[in-house]
Amino acid sequence: MNRVMIIGTNSGAGKSTLARLLGEKLGIEPVHFDAIAWKPGWVQASAEEIREKVLEVLPRERWILEGNWSPHLWRERIERADTIIFFDVNRFVCLFNAIKRRFQYHNQTRPDMGAGCPEKFDWEFFWWIVWLAPKSRKRKYEMLNSQTGKRIVILKNRKQAKEFLEKL
C-alpha cells in the first residue's frame, strides 16, 4: 500500500480522519484535497492551481490523496493509485458528523483544510450533503468495479475503518 486514494460519497464520512491515521501508520504525510482547493476566506483555487499541486504528488512513490474533487485529475489519480478506499456512509450520518465538526472546530480551521478557512456550515453545505453528493454514489461504484489490479476497500462506517486500520 504505497499510493492510496481515499474517496467517499459525502463530506463528513471520515475520509480526512482515516487519511491522517493511515498516514501515521504507514509513515506517509496525507495530502488533503480541501487544503489544496481552498484559499483563505473560502476562495476556491483555480483548476490550474489544483492541477499543479496534484501533479506534484502523483509521481511520488508513496502518497495518500484524500478527497473527491472528481473534476481534478480523477483518472490520473485512479490509474496511479494501488489502493482505493471508498467511504460509502449514509448521508444522515455524514450530516451529523459535519454538524458535530462545525462545533468542534468553531472559529478554527481544521488541519485538513486550506489555511484561513474556518469551519462553517451553511444551507449550501447542508444541501450538498443531503442531496447533491449522494448522487455520485452509483458512478463511484461503477469506477471501482472497473478497476483491476488494485486493492479496493469499501467502508460503510467508522467501526469498519477502525477495524481496517487495526488489521494493517
Chimera marker file (.cmm) of the C-alpha trace (Angstrom):
<marker_set name="trace">
<marker id="1" x="0.000" y="0.000" z="0.000" r="1" g="1" b="0" radius="0.5"/>
<marker id="2" x="2.052" y="2.886" z="-1.349" r="1" g="1" b="0" radius="0.5"/>
<marker id="3" x="-0.315" y="5.142" z="-3.308" r="1" g="1" b="0" radius="0.5"/>
<marker id="4" x="-3.677" y="5.418" z="-1.600" r="1" g="1" b="0" radius="0.5"/>
<marker id="5" x="-6.695" y="7.312" z="-2.891" r="1" g="1" b="0" radius="0.5"/>
<marker id="6" x="-9.380" y="7.910" z="-0.259" r="1" g="1" b="0" radius="0.5"/>
<marker id="7" x="-12.763" y="8.965" z="-1.613" r="1" g="1" b="0" radius="0.5"/>
<marker id="8" x="-16.342" y="8.858" z="-0.424" r="1" g="1" b="0" radius="0.5"/>
<marker id="9" x="-19.917" y="9.605" z="-1.175" r="1" g="1" b="0" radius="0.5"/>
<marker id="10" x="-20.006" y="12.660" z="1.016" r="1" g="1" b="0" radius="0.5"/>
<marker id="11" x="-18.457" y="15.232" z="3.309" r="1" g="1" b="0" radius="0.5"/>
<marker id="12" x="-18.346" y="14.094" z="6.916" r="1" g="1" b="0" radius="0.5"/>
<marker id="13" x="-17.827" y="10.422" z="6.034" r="1" g="1" b="0" radius="0.5"/>
<marker id="14" x="-14.457" y="10.127" z="7.781" r="1" g="1" b="0" radius="0.5"/>
<marker id="15" x="-12.043" y="10.427" z="4.851" r="1" g="1" b="0" radius="0.5"/>
<marker id="16" x="-9.755" y="13.008" z="6.449" r="1" g="1" b="0" radius="0.5"/>
<marker id="17" x="-9.565" y="11.176" z="9.763" r="1" g="1" b="0" radius="0.5"/>
<marker id="18" x="-8.739" y="7.903" z="8.041" r="1" g="1" b="0" radius="0.5"/>
<marker id="19" x="-6.094" y="9.642" z="5.898" r="1" g="1" b="0" radius="0.5"/>
<marker id="20" x="-4.422" y="11.036" z="9.000" r="1" g="1" b="0" radius="0.5"/>
<marker id="21" x="-4.500" y="7.732" z="10.893" r="1" g="1" b="0" radius="0.5"/>
<marker id="22" x="-3.403" y="5.708" z="7.874" r="1" g="1" b="0" radius="0.5"/>
<marker id="23" x="-0.628" y="8.202" z="7.241" r="1" g="1" b="0" radius="0.5"/>
<marker id="24" x="0.626" y="7.771" z="10.799" r="1" g="1" b="0" radius="0.5"/>
<marker id="25" x="0.566" y="4.003" z="10.425" r="1" g="1" b="0" radius="0.5"/>
<marker id="26" x="2.309" y="3.939" z="7.025" r="1" g="1" b="0" radius="0.5"/>
<marker id="27" x="4.652" y="6.872" z="7.592" r="1" g="1" b="0" radius="0.5"/>
<marker id="28" x="3.127" y="8.885" z="4.736" r="1" g="1" b="0" radius="0.5"/>
<marker id="29" x="2.003" y="12.508" z="5.068" r="1" g="1" b="0" radius="0.5"/>
<marker id="30" x="-1.527" y="12.644" z="3.636" r="1" g="1" b="0" radius="0.5"/>
<marker id="31" x="-2.478" y="15.267" z="1.082" r="1" g="1" b="0" radius="0.5"/>
<marker id="32" x="-5.984" y="16.626" z="1.598" r="1" g="1" b="0" radius="0.5"/>
<marker id="33" x="-7.797" y="17.942" z="-1.459" r="1" g="1" b="0" radius="0.5"/>
<marker id="34" x="-9.618" y="20.528" z="0.637" r="1" g="1" b="0" radius="0.5"/>
<marker id="35" x="-6.258" y="22.007" z="1.666" r="1" g="1" b="0" radius="0.5"/>
<marker id="36" x="-5.258" y="22.214" z="-1.998" r="1" g="1" b="0" radius="0.5"/>
<marker id="37" x="-8.557" y="23.542" z="-3.310" r="1" g="1" b="0" radius="0.5"/>
<marker id="38" x="-9.423" y="26.261" z="-0.796" r="1" g="1" b="0" radius="0.5"/>
<marker id="39" x="-7.561" y="29.515" z="-0.298" r="1" g="1" b="0" radius="0.5"/>
<marker id="40" x="-8.083" y="31.818" z="2.710" r="1" g="1" b="0" radius="0.5"/>
<marker id="41" x="-11.624" y="33.116" z="3.043" r="1" g="1" b="0" radius="0.5"/>
<marker id="42" x="-13.104" y="30.078" z="1.301" r="1" g="1" b="0" radius="0.5"/>
<marker id="43" x="-11.926" y="31.188" z="-2.127" r="1" g="1" b="0" radius="0.5"/>
<marker id="44" x="-11.652" y="28.198" z="-4.428" r="1" g="1" b="0" radius="0.5"/>
<marker id="45" x="-8.305" y="27.778" z="-6.173" r="1" g="1" b="0" radius="0.5"/>
<marker id="46" x="-8.364" y="27.719" z="-9.948" r="1" g="1" b="0" radius="0.5"/>
<marker id="47" x="-8.474" y="24.401" z="-11.770" r="1" g="1" b="0" radius="0.5"/>
<marker id="48" x="-4.907" y="25.038" z="-12.949" r="1" g="1" b="0" radius="0.5"/>
<marker id="49" x="-3.655" y="25.708" z="-9.396" r="1" g="1" b="0" radius="0.5"/>
<marker id="50" x="-5.275" y="22.491" z="-8.165" r="1" g="1" b="0" radius="0.5"/>
<marker id="51" x="-3.889" y="20.564" z="-11.121" r="1" g="1" b="0" radius="0.5"/>
<marker id="52" x="-0.347" y="21.808" z="-10.482" r="1" g="1" b="0" radius="0.5"/>
<marker id="53" x="-0.431" y="20.788" z="-6.840" r="1" g="1" b="0" radius="0.5"/>
<marker id="54" x="-1.836" y="17.327" z="-7.571" r="1" g="1" b="0" radius="0.5"/>
<marker id="55" x="0.729" y="16.800" z="-10.330" r="1" g="1" b="0" radius="0.5"/>
<marker id="56" x="3.429" y="17.392" z="-7.711" r="1" g="1" b="0" radius="0.5"/>
<marker id="57" x="2.048" y="14.479" z="-5.663" r="1" g="1" b="0" radius="0.5"/>
<marker id="58" x="1.262" y="11.830" z="-8.300" r="1" g="1" b="0" radius="0.5"/>
<marker id="59" x="4.857" y="10.999" z="-9.355" r="1" g="1" b="0" radius="0.5"/>
<marker id="60" x="5.873" y="10.228" z="-5.755" r="1" g="1" b="0" radius="0.5"/>
<marker id="61" x="6.446" y="6.594" z="-4.866" r="1" g="1" b="0" radius="0.5"/>
<marker id="62" x="4.241" y="6.898" z="-1.782" r="1" g="1" b="0" radius="0.5"/>
<marker id="63" x="1.228" y="9.115" z="-1.160" r="1" g="1" b="0" radius="0.5"/>
<marker id="64" x="-2.193" y="9.314" z="0.380" r="1" g="1" b="0" radius="0.5"/>
<marker id="65" x="-4.559" y="11.604" z="-1.522" r="1" g="1" b="0" radius="0.5"/>
<marker id="66" x="-7.788" y="12.230" z="0.342" r="1" g="1" b="0" radius="0.5"/>
<marker id="67" x="-10.894" y="13.816" z="-1.117" r="1" g="1" b="0" radius="0.5"/>
<marker id="68" x="-13.200" y="13.550" z="-4.064" r="1" g="1" b="0" radius="0.5"/>
<marker id="69" x="-12.846" y="16.611" z="-6.282" r="1" g="1" b="0" radius="0.5"/>
<marker id="70" x="-13.515" y="14.418" z="-9.306" r="1" g="1" b="0" radius="0.5"/>
<marker id="71" x="-13.011" y="17.120" z="-11.952" r="1" g="1" b="0" radius="0.5"/>
<marker id="72" x="-9.340" y="17.325" z="-10.993" r="1" g="1" b="0" radius="0.5"/>
<marker id="73" x="-7.106" y="14.583" z="-12.405" r="1" g="1" b="0" radius="0.5"/>
<marker id="74" x="-9.604" y="11.899" z="-11.365" r="1" g="1" b="0" radius="0.5"/>
<marker id="75" x="-8.487" y="9.359" z="-13.975" r="1" g="1" b="0" radius="0.5"/>
<marker id="76" x="-4.793" y="10.024" z="-13.324" r="1" g="1" b="0" radius="0.5"/>
<marker id="77" x="-5.241" y="9.548" z="-9.587" r="1" g="1" b="0" radius="0.5"/>
<marker id="78" x="-7.096" y="6.280" z="-10.122" r="1" g="1" b="0" radius="0.5"/>
<marker id="79" x="-4.509" y="4.974" z="-12.579" r="1" g="1" b="0" radius="0.5"/>
<marker id="80" x="-1.580" y="5.778" z="-10.294" r="1" g="1" b="0" radius="0.5"/>
<marker id="81" x="-3.196" y="4.528" z="-7.062" r="1" g="1" b="0" radius="0.5"/>
<marker id="82" x="-2.517" y="0.990" z="-5.914" r="1" g="1" b="0" radius="0.5"/>
<marker id="83" x="-5.255" y="1.203" z="-3.264" r="1" g="1" b="0" radius="0.5"/>
<marker id="84" x="-8.625" y="2.947" z="-3.417" r="1" g="1" b="0" radius="0.5"/>
<marker id="85" x="-10.561" y="3.332" z="-0.189" r="1" g="1" b="0" radius="0.5"/>
<marker id="86" x="-14.198" y="4.286" z="-0.631" r="1" g="1" b="0" radius="0.5"/>
<marker id="87" x="-16.323" y="5.574" z="2.243" r="1" g="1" b="0" radius="0.5"/>
<marker id="88" x="-19.951" y="4.742" z="1.483" r="1" g="1" b="0" radius="0.5"/>
<marker id="89" x="-21.564" y="6.273" z="4.548" r="1" g="1" b="0" radius="0.5"/>
<marker id="90" x="-25.247" y="7.135" z="4.992" r="1" g="1" b="0" radius="0.5"/>
<marker id="91" x="-25.929" y="10.792" z="4.177" r="1" g="1" b="0" radius="0.5"/>
<marker id="92" x="-27.565" y="11.446" z="7.543" r="1" g="1" b="0" radius="0.5"/>
<marker id="93" x="-24.557" y="10.072" z="9.413" r="1" g="1" b="0" radius="0.5"/>
<marker id="94" x="-22.425" y="12.403" z="7.272" r="1" g="1" b="0" radius="0.5"/>
<marker id="95" x="-24.758" y="15.296" z="8.098" r="1" g="1" b="0" radius="0.5"/>
<marker id="96" x="-24.463" y="14.570" z="11.818" r="1" g="1" b="0" radius="0.5"/>
<marker id="97" x="-20.656" y="14.362" z="11.543" r="1" g="1" b="0" radius="0.5"/>
<marker id="98" x="-20.461" y="17.645" z="9.615" r="1" g="1" b="0" radius="0.5"/>
<marker id="99" x="-22.598" y="19.428" z="12.221" r="1" g="1" b="0" radius="0.5"/>
<marker id="100" x="-20.517" y="17.939" z="15.034" r="1" g="1" b="0" radius="0.5"/>
<marker id="101" x="-17.337" y="19.033" z="13.245" r="1" g="1" b="0" radius="0.5"/>
<marker id="102" x="-18.736" y="22.562" z="12.943" r="1" g="1" b="0" radius="0.5"/>
<marker id="103" x="-18.969" y="22.808" z="16.728" r="1" g="1" b="0" radius="0.5"/>
<marker id="104" x="-15.659" y="21.019" z="17.326" r="1" g="1" b="0" radius="0.5"/>
<marker id="105" x="-13.763" y="23.496" z="15.138" r="1" g="1" b="0" radius="0.5"/>
<marker id="106" x="-15.814" y="26.637" z="15.861" r="1" g="1" b="0" radius="0.5"/>
<marker id="107" x="-13.846" y="29.676" z="14.591" r="1" g="1" b="0" radius="0.5"/>
<marker id="108" x="-10.921" y="27.378" z="13.734" r="1" g="1" b="0" radius="0.5"/>
<marker id="109" x="-9.514" y="25.887" z="10.564" r="1" g="1" b="0" radius="0.5"/>
<marker id="110" x="-9.320" y="22.097" z="10.539" r="1" g="1" b="0" radius="0.5"/>
<marker id="111" x="-5.848" y="20.624" z="9.996" r="1" g="1" b="0" radius="0.5"/>
<marker id="112" x="-7.002" y="19.061" z="6.714" r="1" g="1" b="0" radius="0.5"/>
<marker id="113" x="-8.488" y="22.291" z="5.338" r="1" g="1" b="0" radius="0.5"/>
<marker id="114" x="-6.914" y="25.189" z="3.492" r="1" g="1" b="0" radius="0.5"/>
<marker id="115" x="-5.407" y="27.871" z="5.738" r="1" g="1" b="0" radius="0.5"/>
<marker id="116" x="-7.780" y="30.708" z="6.568" r="1" g="1" b="0" radius="0.5"/>
<marker id="117" x="-10.923" y="28.643" z="6.048" r="1" g="1" b="0" radius="0.5"/>
<marker id="118" x="-12.595" y="28.431" z="9.457" r="1" g="1" b="0" radius="0.5"/>
<marker id="119" x="-15.117" y="25.642" z="9.791" r="1" g="1" b="0" radius="0.5"/>
<marker id="120" x="-18.573" y="26.606" z="8.582" r="1" g="1" b="0" radius="0.5"/>
<marker id="121" x="-21.907" y="25.012" z="7.980" r="1" g="1" b="0" radius="0.5"/>
<marker id="122" x="-24.468" y="26.732" z="5.783" r="1" g="1" b="0" radius="0.5"/>
<marker id="123" x="-27.532" y="25.933" z="3.696" r="1" g="1" b="0" radius="0.5"/>
<marker id="124" x="-25.424" y="25.211" z="0.612" r="1" g="1" b="0" radius="0.5"/>
<marker id="125" x="-23.300" y="22.684" z="2.526" r="1" g="1" b="0" radius="0.5"/>
<marker id="126" x="-26.418" y="21.090" z="4.015" r="1" g="1" b="0" radius="0.5"/>
<marker id="127" x="-27.884" y="20.712" z="0.515" r="1" g="1" b="0" radius="0.5"/>
<marker id="128" x="-24.604" y="19.224" z="-0.742" r="1" g="1" b="0" radius="0.5"/>
<marker id="129" x="-24.537" y="16.578" z="1.987" r="1" g="1" b="0" radius="0.5"/>
<marker id="130" x="-28.206" y="15.619" z="1.907" r="1" g="1" b="0" radius="0.5"/>
<marker id="131" x="-28.995" y="15.835" z="-1.783" r="1" g="1" b="0" radius="0.5"/>
<marker id="132" x="-26.135" y="16.507" z="-4.217" r="1" g="1" b="0" radius="0.5"/>
<marker id="133" x="-23.185" y="14.424" z="-3.021" r="1" g="1" b="0" radius="0.5"/>
<marker id="134" x="-25.080" y="11.110" z="-2.745" r="1" g="1" b="0" radius="0.5"/>
<marker id="135" x="-25.940" y="11.328" z="-6.448" r="1" g="1" b="0" radius="0.5"/>
<marker id="136" x="-22.333" y="10.400" z="-7.302" r="1" g="1" b="0" radius="0.5"/>
<marker id="137" x="-22.548" y="7.077" z="-5.458" r="1" g="1" b="0" radius="0.5"/>
<marker id="138" x="-23.511" y="4.969" z="-8.483" r="1" g="1" b="0" radius="0.5"/>
<marker id="139" x="-20.733" y="6.486" z="-10.650" r="1" g="1" b="0" radius="0.5"/>
<marker id="140" x="-18.146" y="5.793" z="-7.977" r="1" g="1" b="0" radius="0.5"/>
<marker id="141" x="-19.208" y="2.150" z="-7.669" r="1" g="1" b="0" radius="0.5"/>
<marker id="142" x="-19.011" y="1.814" z="-11.462" r="1" g="1" b="0" radius="0.5"/>
<marker id="143" x="-15.475" y="3.218" z="-11.355" r="1" g="1" b="0" radius="0.5"/>
<marker id="144" x="-14.485" y="0.845" z="-8.544" r="1" g="1" b="0" radius="0.5"/>
<marker id="145" x="-15.955" y="-2.157" z="-10.353" r="1" g="1" b="0" radius="0.5"/>
<marker id="146" x="-13.923" y="-1.333" z="-13.464" r="1" g="1" b="0" radius="0.5"/>
<marker id="147" x="-10.577" y="-1.418" z="-11.632" r="1" g="1" b="0" radius="0.5"/>
<marker id="148" x="-8.230" y="-4.371" z="-11.942" r="1" g="1" b="0" radius="0.5"/>
<marker id="149" x="-5.013" y="-4.989" z="-10.089" r="1" g="1" b="0" radius="0.5"/>
<marker id="150" x="-5.853" y="-2.548" z="-7.326" r="1" g="1" b="0" radius="0.5"/>
<marker id="151" x="-6.796" y="-3.081" z="-3.725" r="1" g="1" b="0" radius="0.5"/>
<marker id="152" x="-10.348" y="-1.780" z="-3.296" r="1" g="1" b="0" radius="0.5"/>
<marker id="153" x="-11.600" y="-1.204" z="0.239" r="1" g="1" b="0" radius="0.5"/>
<marker id="154" x="-15.205" y="-0.186" z="0.874" r="1" g="1" b="0" radius="0.5"/>
<marker id="155" x="-16.021" y="1.148" z="4.318" r="1" g="1" b="0" radius="0.5"/>
<marker id="156" x="-19.593" y="1.768" z="5.467" r="1" g="1" b="0" radius="0.5"/>
<marker id="157" x="-18.853" y="3.316" z="8.855" r="1" g="1" b="0" radius="0.5"/>
<marker id="158" x="-16.137" y="4.360" z="11.283" r="1" g="1" b="0" radius="0.5"/>
<marker id="159" x="-16.165" y="0.983" z="13.012" r="1" g="1" b="0" radius="0.5"/>
<marker id="160" x="-15.160" y="-0.674" z="9.744" r="1" g="1" b="0" radius="0.5"/>
<marker id="161" x="-12.484" y="1.991" z="9.251" r="1" g="1" b="0" radius="0.5"/>
<marker id="162" x="-11.084" y="1.261" z="12.708" r="1" g="1" b="0" radius="0.5"/>
<marker id="163" x="-11.066" y="-2.484" z="12.000" r="1" g="1" b="0" radius="0.5"/>
<marker id="164" x="-9.322" y="-1.861" z="8.659" r="1" g="1" b="0" radius="0.5"/>
<marker id="165" x="-6.570" y="0.129" z="10.384" r="1" g="1" b="0" radius="0.5"/>
<marker id="166" x="-6.152" y="-2.481" z="13.118" r="1" g="1" b="0" radius="0.5"/>
<marker id="167" x="-5.654" y="-5.246" z="10.537" r="1" g="1" b="0" radius="0.5"/>
<marker id="168" x="-2.815" y="-3.431" z="8.769" r="1" g="1" b="0" radius="0.5"/>
<link id1="1" id2="2" r="1" g="1" b="0" radius="0.2"/>
<link id1="2" id2="3" r="1" g="1" b="0" radius="0.2"/>
<link id1="3" id2="4" r="1" g="1" b="0" radius="0.2"/>
<link id1="4" id2="5" r="1" g="1" b="0" radius="0.2"/>
<link id1="5" id2="6" r="1" g="1" b="0" radius="0.2"/>
<link id1="6" id2="7" r="1" g="1" b="0" radius="0.2"/>
<link id1="7" id2="8" r="1" g="1" b="0" radius="0.2"/>
<link id1="8" id2="9" r="1" g="1" b="0" radius="0.2"/>
<link id1="9" id2="10" r="1" g="1" b="0" radius="0.2"/>
<link id1="10" id2="11" r="1" g="1" b="0" radius="0.2"/>
<link id1="11" id2="12" r="1" g="1" b="0" radius="0.2"/>
<link id1="12" id2="13" r="1" g="1" b="0" radius="0.2"/>
<link id1="13" id2="14" r="1" g="1" b="0" radius="0.2"/>
<link id1="14" id2="15" r="1" g="1" b="0" radius="0.2"/>
<link id1="15" id2="16" r="1" g="1" b="0" radius="0.2"/>
<link id1="16" id2="17" r="1" g="1" b="0" radius="0.2"/>
<link id1="17" id2="18" r="1" g="1" b="0" radius="0.2"/>
<link id1="18" id2="19" r="1" g="1" b="0" radius="0.2"/>
<link id1="19" id2="20" r="1" g="1" b="0" radius="0.2"/>
<link id1="20" id2="21" r="1" g="1" b="0" radius="0.2"/>
<link id1="21" id2="22" r="1" g="1" b="0" radius="0.2"/>
<link id1="22" id2="23" r="1" g="1" b="0" radius="0.2"/>
<link id1="23" id2="24" r="1" g="1" b="0" radius="0.2"/>
<link id1="24" id2="25" r="1" g="1" b="0" radius="0.2"/>
<link id1="25" id2="26" r="1" g="1" b="0" radius="0.2"/>
<link id1="26" id2="27" r="1" g="1" b="0" radius="0.2"/>
<link id1="27" id2="28" r="1" g="1" b="0" radius="0.2"/>
<link id1="28" id2="29" r="1" g="1" b="0" radius="0.2"/>
<link id1="29" id2="30" r="1" g="1" b="0" radius="0.2"/>
<link id1="30" id2="31" r="1" g="1" b="0" radius="0.2"/>
<link id1="31" id2="32" r="1" g="1" b="0" radius="0.2"/>
<link id1="32" id2="33" r="1" g="1" b="0" radius="0.2"/>
<link id1="33" id2="34" r="1" g="1" b="0" radius="0.2"/>
<link id1="34" id2="35" r="1" g="1" b="0" radius="0.2"/>
<link id1="35" id2="36" r="1" g="1" b="0" radius="0.2"/>
<link id1="36" id2="37" r="1" g="1" b="0" radius="0.2"/>
<link id1="37" id2="38" r="1" g="1" b="0" radius="0.2"/>
<link id1="38" id2="39" r="1" g="1" b="0" radius="0.2"/>
<link id1="39" id2="40" r="1" g="1" b="0" radius="0.2"/>
<link id1="40" id2="41" r="1" g="1" b="0" radius="0.2"/>
<link id1="41" id2="42" r="1" g="1" b="0" radius="0.2"/>
<link id1="42" id2="43" r="1" g="1" b="0" radius="0.2"/>
<link id1="43" id2="44" r="1" g="1" b="0" radius="0.2"/>
<link id1="44" id2="45" r="1" g="1" b="0" radius="0.2"/>
<link id1="45" id2="46" r="1" g="1" b="0" radius="0.2"/>
<link id1="46" id2="47" r="1" g="1" b="0" radius="0.2"/>
<link id1="47" id2="48" r="1" g="1" b="0" radius="0.2"/>
<link id1="48" id2="49" r="1" g="1" b="0" radius="0.2"/>
<link id1="49" id2="50" r="1" g="1" b="0" radius="0.2"/>
<link id1="50" id2="51" r="1" g="1" b="0" radius="0.2"/>
<link id1="51" id2="52" r="1" g="1" b="0" radius="0.2"/>
<link id1="52" id2="53" r="1" g="1" b="0" radius="0.2"/>
<link id1="53" id2="54" r="1" g="1" b="0" radius="0.2"/>
<link id1="54" id2="55" r="1" g="1" b="0" radius="0.2"/>
<link id1="55" id2="56" r="1" g="1" b="0" radius="0.2"/>
<link id1="56" id2="57" r="1" g="1" b="0" radius="0.2"/>
<link id1="57" id2="58" r="1" g="1" b="0" radius="0.2"/>
<link id1="58" id2="59" r="1" g="1" b="0" radius="0.2"/>
<link id1="59" id2="60" r="1" g="1" b="0" radius="0.2"/>
<link id1="60" id2="61" r="1" g="1" b="0" radius="0.2"/>
<link id1="61" id2="62" r="1" g="1" b="0" radius="0.2"/>
<link id1="62" id2="63" r="1" g="1" b="0" radius="0.2"/>
<link id1="63" id2="64" r="1" g="1" b="0" radius="0.2"/>
<link id1="64" id2="65" r="1" g="1" b="0" radius="0.2"/>
<link id1="65" id2="66" r="1" g="1" b="0" radius="0.2"/>
<link id1="66" id2="67" r="1" g="1" b="0" radius="0.2"/>
<link id1="67" id2="68" r="1" g="1" b="0" radius="0.2"/>
<link id1="68" id2="69" r="1" g="1" b="0" radius="0.2"/>
<link id1="69" id2="70" r="1" g="1" b="0" radius="0.2"/>
<link id1="70" id2="71" r="1" g="1" b="0" radius="0.2"/>
<link id1="71" id2="72" r="1" g="1" b="0" radius="0.2"/>
<link id1="72" id2="73" r="1" g="1" b="0" radius="0.2"/>
<link id1="73" id2="74" r="1" g="1" b="0" radius="0.2"/>
<link id1="74" id2="75" r="1" g="1" b="0" radius="0.2"/>
<link id1="75" id2="76" r="1" g="1" b="0" radius="0.2"/>
<link id1="76" id2="77" r="1" g="1" b="0" radius="0.2"/>
<link id1="77" id2="78" r="1" g="1" b="0" radius="0.2"/>
<link id1="78" id2="79" r="1" g="1" b="0" radius="0.2"/>
<link id1="79" id2="80" r="1" g="1" b="0" radius="0.2"/>
<link id1="80" id2="81" r="1" g="1" b="0" radius="0.2"/>
<link id1="81" id2="82" r="1" g="1" b="0" radius="0.2"/>
<link id1="82" id2="83" r="1" g="1" b="0" radius="0.2"/>
<link id1="83" id2="84" r="1" g="1" b="0" radius="0.2"/>
<link id1="84" id2="85" r="1" g="1" b="0" radius="0.2"/>
<link id1="85" id2="86" r="1" g="1" b="0" radius="0.2"/>
<link id1="86" id2="87" r="1" g="1" b="0" radius="0.2"/>
<link id1="87" id2="88" r="1" g="1" b="0" radius="0.2"/>
<link id1="88" id2="89" r="1" g="1" b="0" radius="0.2"/>
<link id1="89" id2="90" r="1" g="1" b="0" radius="0.2"/>
<link id1="90" id2="91" r="1" g="1" b="0" radius="0.2"/>
<link id1="91" id2="92" r="1" g="1" b="0" radius="0.2"/>
<link id1="92" id2="93" r="1" g="1" b="0" radius="0.2"/>
<link id1="93" id2="94" r="1" g="1" b="0" radius="0.2"/>
<link id1="94" id2="95" r="1" g="1" b="0" radius="0.2"/>
<link id1="95" id2="96" r="1" g="1" b="0" radius="0.2"/>
<link id1="96" id2="97" r="1" g="1" b="0" radius="0.2"/>
<link id1="97" id2="98" r="1" g="1" b="0" radius="0.2"/>
<link id1="98" id2="99" r="1" g="1" b="0" radius="0.2"/>
<link id1="99" id2="100" r="1" g="1" b="0" radius="0.2"/>
<link id1="100" id2="101" r="1" g="1" b="0" radius="0.2"/>
<link id1="101" id2="102" r="1" g="1" b="0" radius="0.2"/>
<link id1="102" id2="103" r="1" g="1" b="0" radius="0.2"/>
<link id1="103" id2="104" r="1" g="1" b="0" radius="0.2"/>
<link id1="104" id2="105" r="1" g="1" b="0" radius="0.2"/>
<link id1="105" id2="106" r="1" g="1" b="0" radius="0.2"/>
<link id1="106" id2="107" r="1" g="1" b="0" radius="0.2"/>
<link id1="107" id2="108" r="1" g="1" b="0" radius="0.2"/>
<link id1="108" id2="109" r="1" g="1" b="0" radius="0.2"/>
<link id1="109" id2="110" r="1" g="1" b="0" radius="0.2"/>
<link id1="110" id2="111" r="1" g="1" b="0" radius="0.2"/>
<link id1="111" id2="112" r="1" g="1" b="0" radius="0.2"/>
<link id1="112" id2="113" r="1" g="1" b="0" radius="0.2"/>
<link id1="113" id2="114" r="1" g="1" b="0" radius="0.2"/>
<link id1="114" id2="115" r="1" g="1" b="0" radius="0.2"/>
<link id1="115" id2="116" r="1" g="1" b="0" radius="0.2"/>
<link id1="116" id2="117" r="1" g="1" b="0" radius="0.2"/>
<link id1="117" id2="118" r="1" g="1" b="0" radius="0.2"/>
<link id1="118" id2="119" r="1" g="1" b="0" radius="0.2"/>
<link id1="119" id2="120" r="1" g="1" b="0" radius="0.2"/>
<link id1="120" id2="121" r="1" g="1" b="0" radius="0.2"/>
<link id1="121" id2="122" r="1" g="1" b="0" radius="0.2"/>
<link id1="122" id2="123" r="1" g="1" b="0" radius="0.2"/>
<link id1="123" id2="124" r="1" g="1" b="0" radius="0.2"/>
<link id1="124" id2="125" r="1" g="1" b="0" radius="0.2"/>
<link id1="125" id2="126" r="1" g="1" b="0" radius="0.2"/>
<link id1="126" id2="127" r="1" g="1" b="0" radius="0.2"/>
<link id1="127" id2="128" r="1" g="1" b="0" radius="0.2"/>
<link id1="128" id2="129" r="1" g="1" b="0" radius="0.2"/>
<link id1="129" id2="130" r="1" g="1" b="0" radius="0.2"/>
<link id1="130" id2="131" r="1" g="1" b="0" radius="0.2"/>
<link id1="131" id2="132" r="1" g="1" b="0" radius="0.2"/>
<link id1="132" id2="133" r="1" g="1" b="0" radius="0.2"/>
<link id1="133" id2="134" r="1" g="1" b="0" radius="0.2"/>
<link id1="134" id2="135" r="1" g="1" b="0" radius="0.2"/>
<link id1="135" id2="136" r="1" g="1" b="0" radius="0.2"/>
<link id1="136" id2="137" r="1" g="1" b="0" radius="0.2"/>
<link id1="137" id2="138" r="1" g="1" b="0" radius="0.2"/>
<link id1="138" id2="139" r="1" g="1" b="0" radius="0.2"/>
<link id1="139" id2="140" r="1" g="1" b="0" radius="0.2"/>
<link id1="140" id2="141" r="1" g="1" b="0" radius="0.2"/>
<link id1="141" id2="142" r="1" g="1" b="0" radius="0.2"/>
<link id1="142" id2="143" r="1" g="1" b="0" radius="0.2"/>
<link id1="143" id2="144" r="1" g="1" b="0" radius="0.2"/>
<link id1="144" id2="145" r="1" g="1" b="0" radius="0.2"/>
<link id1="145" id2="146" r="1" g="1" b="0" radius="0.2"/>
<link id1="146" id2="147" r="1" g="1" b="0" radius="0.2"/>
<link id1="147" id2="148" r="1" g="1" b="0" radius="0.2"/>
<link id1="148" id2="149" r="1" g="1" b="0" radius="0.2"/>
<link id1="149" id2="150" r="1" g="1" b="0" radius="0.2"/>
<link id1="150" id2="151" r="1" g="1" b="0" radius="0.2"/>
<link id1="151" id2="152" r="1" g="1" b="0" radius="0.2"/>
<link id1="152" id2="153" r="1" g="1" b="0" radius="0.2"/>
<link id1="153" id2="154" r="1" g="1" b="0" radius="0.2"/>
<link id1="154" id2="155" r="1" g="1" b="0" radius="0.2"/>
<link id1="155" id2="156" r="1" g="1" b="0" radius="0.2"/>
<link id1="156" id2="157" r="1" g="1" b="0" radius="0.2"/>
<link id1="157" id2="158" r="1" g="1" b="0" radius="0.2"/>
<link id1="158" id2="159" r="1" g="1" b="0" radius="0.2"/>
<link id1="159" id2="160" r="1" g="1" b="0" radius="0.2"/>
<link id1="160" id2="161" r="1" g="1" b="0" radius="0.2"/>
<link id1="161" id2="162" r="1" g="1" b="0" radius="0.2"/>
<link id1="162" id2="163" r="1" g="1" b="0" radius="0.2"/>
<link id1="163" id2="164" r="1" g="1" b="0" radius="0.2"/>
<link id1="164" id2="165" r="1" g="1" b="0" radius="0.2"/>
<link id1="165" id2="166" r="1" g="1" b="0" radius="0.2"/>
<link id1="166" id2="167" r="1" g="1" b="0" radius="0.2"/>
<link id1="167" id2="168" r="1" g="1" b="0" radius="0.2"/>
</marker_set>
